[in-house]
Amino acid sequence: MHDLLVSRVVHTCENRELLKICFEEGDELRRRLFEDVATSTLESHLAAHPQVEPAMSPKVFVDMCLAAVNWTYRWFRPTGPRWAHQN
C-alpha cells in the first residue's frame, strides 16, 4: 500500500497542472479504476496477513488515503523543502 500511495504522490507532483484539471473536473472512470486497484491491493495484503485486524473496511481506508493523496497538487511546491520521492 505504501508503494502504491507513494507512486500516486509522485505522479500527482509530476503532473500537477493536468491533474488539477482532471480532479476538479471529475475524471470518474479513471478515479474508480485506481480505487479498485488500490482496494484490491489492500485486500490482498490483508488476506496474506490474517493477524492484521483493520479498524475500518478496505474501501473506507482507500477512500481516506486517496482523498489525502489526491489533494497533493494543491499544496505541493516543486521549489519547497520536500519532493515527491522523499520517504
BELKAJO-V785050 format. One record per run of one state. SS is the DSSP state (H for helix, E for strand, - for the rest). FROM is the first residue (numbers start at 1). LEN is the number of residues. Records with the same first field share a line. If there is no record, write none. Layout:
SS=FROM-LEN, FROM-LEN
This chain:
-=1-1, 15-1, 26-2, 49-9, 71-1, 76-12
H=2-13, 16-10, 28-21, 58-13, 72-4
